């Protein structure tokens, strides 16, 4: 959900603002006329809104509207950056609005997506959008009565929430990387496992000061060490925040999937494509990889006009709004500028059709830029019907194959998980999540940095004798046990490059120079899908249960939707571990009523076993295309 200042620069909002603040060598004629207004909501609260009207407007134009917690432009731009030109050239009145309680907007910023459609007096992001659109079409000169909305992350959330009760003038939206259920997945949790560093640092950023984005001041640069020295999560309030950040307090007060989180799960109220909507997802989105697929599936429940679409690509959070999008980390996209291609060929034509009445509507339901093959694909339905579920089995000798375990094989592999020495989720030192750093691309980082740890199990296939295309939803099924009474299992699916991969990776004359990144693609272990499950929630998300020590149980670990080709000569690898720190908080491995109230003495080592027998076969399920 959360676009920080470093992420918002990928969007039109800060792209325009940045262009306005950079002094050109010679004065340029403003391209837009800027007007700032305070739009009244139904409860009397007024929201700071900036309207940018094309200076050369000659005919009525539709409005493109964005609602954000991150600040609005204060100057009219003199030039349009590349990331915004595809929309701007079609002609729109651009409108930006700060949410309640942010910057000059009145009211209180609750950092909430709860919408109560049964309370006519309630105000929320859905009603604020409705009231704002109603005001805009009645009061902005030169508009043609049609409104579109789009945005990335939190701006994507405020866009998506209009689906619950859209204004009649709202004709098209593109919700991009929008979260939907903060306990189940996306920003704050993974099936109840807290995304500790992210949840804490973002809550501080957005609720410390209504007039700016605040970054927590770590006294230790390596945040892995800072969070480890912190000890139990209760020390965040005891030592630093002192209950001053409401959202963090809510996280601590609601460890389980209770009514608080169920109300926040706004997508459960969505059952139709109420407005033509273009979902956008990144396969390596380090913040909101799950929400767009859930919106797509919920809107698909009732879509007689076929107005529900999804686009996905090999992007980090919001990368499709960067200038080019020709790589992620050191992984190239075969010469494609995927961000520009998305905007030119998908985003701009979508709004052009629904707001200008020009061009053609999409002839597909899903469009992806397929990683591995580095090619664009369209699908009449998602997932494609041709994809067949295929099992890859984990074997006790460390191999991975389509052959099920036999009766002569050793029945399990094991390791010791120690919360005092957790596996880092990226290479140390780990910089703060915001601002900047390598947070954006950590999900594509070469996993060889943890290859020698004894608390990780690896399973690897033989080199593939042909391309293997995986398109659709992936999942891991582990038979596992722990000597503790609680615990986590993390599954990582990886594409292992051959040792001679570097010479063919980049187009001639392009790509990283020797030593530029301190690494090459030779033998690179590229994560394709990674996820965690928390043992206390295997039976019920609402009421946690202790695990029975040393008793095997089946752990189903969803790995989301992907479209990837494991190329001939590459190998497939699966890794299993039980800590992923500090992006996931440490499980004490001893059952306690709330991990957020655990004490230092509750954290204990545990022996984890992964079973690989005919009776308990652990495997990965992949949707393989013919």
N, C-alpha and C positions, 0 to 999 in steps of 0.2 A: 504493500500500500504506500510505502513511504519513500517519496522522492526527496532526497536532501537537496541542498543548494547545488551540490556537485552533480546530482542527477537531473534536476530541473533544467539545467543548461541544455539538455537534450531536447527540450520541448520548445514549442513556439513561444510560450510565455517568457522564459528568460532569454530565449534567442533574440526576441524583439528588444527586451530590456537591455541585454548586453550590447546589442548594436547601437542602441541609443546612447549608451554611456561611453562608447569608444569614439574619441574625437577624430573625425576624418581630417586629412591634410587640407582639404578645401571644403567649405560649407556646401552641403547638398540640400536640394529641395526636399522638405519633408514629404514622405510618401503617405502619411496619415495625419488626420486631425485628431487630437486627443481631447477627450472630455471626461472629467471625473464627476461621478454622481454618487449619492447615497440612496439606494433603492429600499423603500420600506417593505417589510414583511408583514404578514397577517397579524403578528403580535406587537407591531410597532417598532421592532428592532430594525435598524438601517444597516445595509451592507455596502461597504466601499466597492465601487465598480468603476472600471475604466473602459471607455468606448473608443476604439480606433476606427475611424471612418476613412476610406481611401480618399486622398486629396483630389483625385481626378474623377471621382464618381460621377457617372452620367445617367445611370438608371437605377431603379430600386434593386437592392442586393439582399441576399439572405444573411443571417447573423450566424457566426460561429462563436460559441459561448464556452468559456472555461471557468470552473470554480475551484479555487485552490487555497490551501493554508499557507502558501509560501511567499506571498507578496505579489503585487501587480506592477506593471510598468508605470514609471512616473514621467516619461518623456516619449514624444512621438519619434519613431525610428526614421533615420535618414537612409537606411539601406536594409534590405531583407537578407538575412543569412540563408545559406544554401538549404538548411534543414526546413525552412518555412516556405520556400518559393513555390513549391508545387501547389499548395493551397492558395497562397496569395495571388498567384497569376490567374486563378479562376474568378476572383473578385468576391470578397466577403467583408462585412463589417465585423471586426474582431472585438469581442467583449471579454474582459477578465474581471473576476470578482473574488475578493477575499472572504473566506468563510467566517461565520460568527466567531467573535472573540479573537480574530487574528488581525493584527495591524490596526487600521482605522475602523474596521467593522465592529459594530456594537454587539453586545451579548457575550456569551460564554462559549469558549471552544471546548467541547466535551470529548473530542477525539472518539466519536462514536458513530456507528452505522445503524443504530436501532431506529426503525421506522414503525410507528404504530398507526396502521391505516384505519383502525377502528375508532380512533380518538380524533374528532374533527377539530379540536383545539390544540392538538399537539403540533409542535414545530420540530423539523428535522431537515436533513439535507434534501430529502425528496420534496417537502413542501417549500423549502427556500428556493429550490430550483424552479418549481412551478410558479411561485409568486414573482420571481425575477423575470422569467420568460414572459409572463403576462404583462409586466411593466415595460419590458424592452419593446415588444411588438407594438405597444400603444404609444410609446414616447420617443423612440429613436427615429429621427428623420431619415428617410430614404431606405427604410427596410421594406422587404417585400412580403413580410408576414410569415416567412419560413425560418426556422431556427434549427441548427445542428449543434451538437455538443461532442467534444472529445477531450481526451487527456490521458496522461500516463500516471499510474500509481494512485496516490490519493486523489489526484485530479480524475483518474479513471474511475475511482470509486464514486465520486460525486456525479460523474456521468452515468455510471451504471444504475445508480439508485433512482434515476428518473424512470427506469423501466417499470417501477412499482406503481407509478401514477403520473404518466406523461401529460404535459400540457398539449392541447390540440395543435399548437403551432410547432411543436417539436416533431420534425420530419425524419431525422436520422441521427444516430449517435455512434461513436466508436469508443467503446470502453476498452482501454489498453492497460493490461497488467493490473486489473482491479482485484482486490481481495474480496472474499465473500463470507468467510467463517474463520475468525482469528484464533480459535482454539483448535480447530481441526487441521488447518494448514495455512499457508502463506506466511505473513510477517512474524507473528508472535509465537506460534507453536507448530509442532509437527505431531498431530494426533496426541496432543496433550503434553508432549515433551517441550519444555520452555526453550525458546530461542533467547537465551539469557543475554548475551552481549547486545544483540540487536534490539530486543524489546526495551531494555534499560536505556540504551543510548538514544533511541528514538524518542522515548517518552520524555527524557530530559530535553532533547532538542526542541520539541514542540510545545511543552507546557511550562518551561522555566520562565519564559518572557513572551508576552503576547505580541511584542513589537519586533521580535527577531527570532532567528533560528540559532539556538544555543548549543554548543558542543561541550560535552562534559570534559573537565580538565583533569586528565589522568596524570598522576605524579610519576607513573612508570610507563615508558613508551611501549614495551611489550605487554599488550593487554592480556595475553595468556597468563603471564606472571601476576598481573594485577588481580585478575579474577581468581586465580588460585590462592594468592595471599589473602584475598577477601574472606575466604572460608564460606560458611553457610550463607545462603541468599538473604537471610534476615539482616545481615550486616550492612546491606545497601541502605536500608532506612536507618538502622541504628547508628551508622558511622557517617553517612553522607547526605541522604535526602531528607531524613527526619520527617517523613510522611508529607513532603511538600509537593509531590507530583501525583495528581489524582489517578492517572492511568496506571502508573506503577503500583499504586495502592490497590487498585482494582485487580490487577494481575495477582498480587500476593493474597488478596482476600478470596479469590475464586480459583483455586487450583484445579478443580474438576469441571466437567462439562455440565454446569448447572444452568439455572434460568438466566443468569446474567449473560453467559456466553451464547446461549440459544437465542436470546433476543438480538444479540449482535450479529447472528448468522442470518442476515437479511435475505440471502438468496433462497431460503426455504419458503419465502412468500412469492417467489417468481415462478410462474407456471405457463408463460406464453411469451411470444415475441411481440411485445406491444408496440414497438417502434423498430423500423429497420435498424439493425445493429451489427456492427463489425467488431468482433472481439479480436484482440491481438495478444499473443503469448510468446514468451521467449523460452526456448528449451533449456537455457542456462540462466534463467532469471533467478538471481540470488535473493529476491525478496518476494515476488508474487507469481510463482510459476503455476499455481493450482487454480486460482480464482477464475480466470478467463474460460477454462474448460468447464467449470461448474455453471457459470452463467450460460454458456453455449448449450449445455445439456438441459438446463431448466427451461430456457426459452424454447428449446426444441419440443417440449411437451405439447405445445399448441402453436403451430407455425403454418397455418393453411396458405399464407401468401408467400412462403419461402423467403422470409426477410432476415433470417438468422444465419450469420456467417462467422467463420473463424479463420484467422491467419496466424501461423506460427513459424518461427525461424530460429536459427542457432544464435540467439542473442542473449546478452545479459540484460538487466533491468533497464528498459527504455532505449536499448541500442538502436532500435529501428527509427528513432528520431535523431540519431547522430548524422553527421554529414554523409558518410559513405557506408559504414558497416561492412567493410571488406575483410574483417577478421575479428576474432575474439581471442585476446591474449596473443599467443604466437600461432594460433590455428587459423590458417587462411581459408578463404571461401572461393578458391579457384578463379580469382579475377573478378568475381561478382561484387558490385557495390550494393549489397542487399538492402540497406536502409533506403538509399535513393530509389532503387527498383521498387521497393514496397510502396513508397510514397507516390511515385510516378504512375505505377501500374495498378495499384490497388486502393490506397487511401484516397487520393485525389479523385479518381474516377467514381468511387463510392459516393462521396459527397456531391460530386458533379451531377450524378444521375438523380439522387434523391432531393437535392436542394436547387439545382439549376434546370433539371429536366433534360439534360443532354447526355449523350452516350448510351451505354447499355448497362443493365443491371448485371451483377455477377452471375455467371452461368454455372457456378460451382457452390458447394456448401463449405468446403475447407480448402485452403491453399497453404502450402508449406514450402519453405526452402529446406530441402532435405540435406542434412549434414552427411558427411562421408562422400556422397556422390556430388555434392555442391550443385544441385539442380532444383529448379522450381517445379512443383507438382500441384495439380488440382484434383480434388476428389468430389464425386457426386454426393457421397455420404461419408460421415466420419463416425467411427473408424471405418475404413474401407472393408467391404464384405469379403474381398479376396484374402485378407489376412487370416492366417490359420494359427491357432494357439499351438506353440511348440515348446517342449520342455527341455531345458538344459540342466543336467543333474550335477550336484556337487559330490565329489568322491573323496574318500578318506585319504587317498594318496596325493591330494592337492590338485587333481585334474578336474576338468569341466567338460562334459560331453553329453550327447543326446542318448547315450546308453544308460539305462537305469542301473543302480548298484546291484551287485550279485551277492550271493550268500557267503562267499569266501572273504569278502572285504572286511576290514576293520570297521567297527560300527560308528565311530565318532572321532572328531578332533576337538581339542580343547585348548584353552588359554586362560590366564589369570587376568582379570580386569581389576585395576586398582584406582579408585577415585583420587588418590593422592598423586597419581602420575598419569593423567588422562591423555588420550591421543589428541594432538592439536588438529583443528580442522583445516588449517593452512600453515604454510611454512613460517616458522618463527624467525625474527620477532613479528608478532601480529599487531599491525597498526590499528588505531581506533577505527571503528566502522565509518564514522564521519569526522572530518571531511576528507575526501580523496582516498589515498592509499590503494591497496589492491583488492578492496572489498568487491568491486564490480566483477572481477574475473576469477575469483577464487574457485568457482565451481568447474572451471576447465583446467585447473592447475595440475601439473604432472604429479601423480600420487606416489612416485618413487621416493618422495621425501619421508615417507613413513614405512618404507618397504622392510626395514630391518627390525621393526618393533616386534617383540614377542607376543604382544596382546592384539595382533591382527592375524587372521587366517586368510590366505590367498588360494584361489582355485582358478586355474588357467587352462584354456583349450589348446589344442594343436593349431598351427597356422591354418587358416581357412583355405580350402581348395577352390572356393568360389565366393562371390559376393553374397552377403547375407543381409537382406533388407528387412528392417523391423519397423512396422508402421501401426501405431495404435497404442493401447494401454498395456504397460508392463507391470509385472508383480513378482515378488520373491515369496517363496513358501519355505520357511525354515522349520525343521524340528529341532528344538533347542531346549536346554535346561541351564539352570544356574544353581550354585550352592547357596546363594542368598535367598531372600524373600521378596526382592524386587530387582529390576535390572532393565537395561536397554540393549537392543541389538540394532546396529547400523549396517545396512547393505549398500555396497557401492558396485555398480556395473561399469566396466571400463572397456574401452577399445585400445588394445595395445599395438602400437605401430611397430613395423619391422625396423631392424637396425639400419637399414639403408633408406629410410623414409625421407630424410631431409632434402635430398637432391631433387625430388619430384614434387615437393610440397607447394612451392610458390612459382608463379609465372616468371619467366626469364627476366632478370634485372630487377625483380621486386623481392620483398620479404626481408626478414631480419639478417643483418650482417653478422659475421662470426663474432661471438662474444657480446652482441648487442643485448641479448636477454640472459646470457649466462647459461643457455641451454639450447638444445635442438630438438627436432621431432624424432630423432632416432631413438627407438625404444620407448617413446612417450606413452605414458599410461593416462589416457584421456577419459575422465569420468563422463558417462552418458546419462546415468540416473543414480541418484543417491537419496536415501531416506532412512528414518529412524522410527522404531516403535518402542513404546514404554510398557513394561510388563504389567504394571499395576492396572493398566486399562485393557488387557486382553479380553477380559470377560465383560466389562461394562465401562463406558466412558463416564457415566454419571457417578458410579460408586466404585472406587478403586478396591482391588482385592490383592492380598498378599499371594505371592507365588509359593508353591510347594517346593522346598529345596530338593534339587537333583531329580525332579520329576519332568520328563520331556513333555513339551507342549508344542502345538503348531502355531507358528507366528506368521501371519499373512502381512506382508509389507508392500503396500501399493507403491509403484514407482512412476506413476503419472503417464502422460501421453508423450510419445516421441515419434520422430520420423528420421531414421538413421540407417546408413549402410555401413556394415562392417566389411571392409574391402578384402578381396583375395590377398592372402599373405599376412593379414592382420590376425591377432589372437583376441579372444574374448576372456576377460578376467572378472571374477567376482571376489570382493573382499568383505569380510565380516569383522566387526569390532563392536565394542560396547561403550565407548566414550568418544566424544566429538566436540572438543572444548575450545573456547567457551561459547561457540555458536549454539550448542545445546548444553543446558545446565547439567551438572554431575548428579547422577542418580546415586543415592547413598548405598544402594544394593541391600539395604535393610529396610523392610517396609515400615513406613511411618505414616500417620494420618495425612500429613501435608509435607511434601519435600521442601516447600518454602519455609516451613517452621522447623526443619531438621537442625540438630545440633552437630557439632564437630565429631562427637563420639559415635554418631549414627553412620558415618561413612566407613565402609569396610570393604576389603578385597573380596572377590568371589571368583570361583572357577566356572567358566562358561563352556558349554559343550554344544557342538553342531553335529547332528546325527546324519549319517550317510549310509543307511542300511535299506534293504528291501522293505522292511516294515515301517521305517521312518525315513523316507527319501526326501532330502532337502533339494529344492530345485528352483530354477528361474523359469517363469512363463513369458515367452516372447511372442508377439503377433507377427509371424513371418509371412512376407509376401511371396507369391510364386516367382 
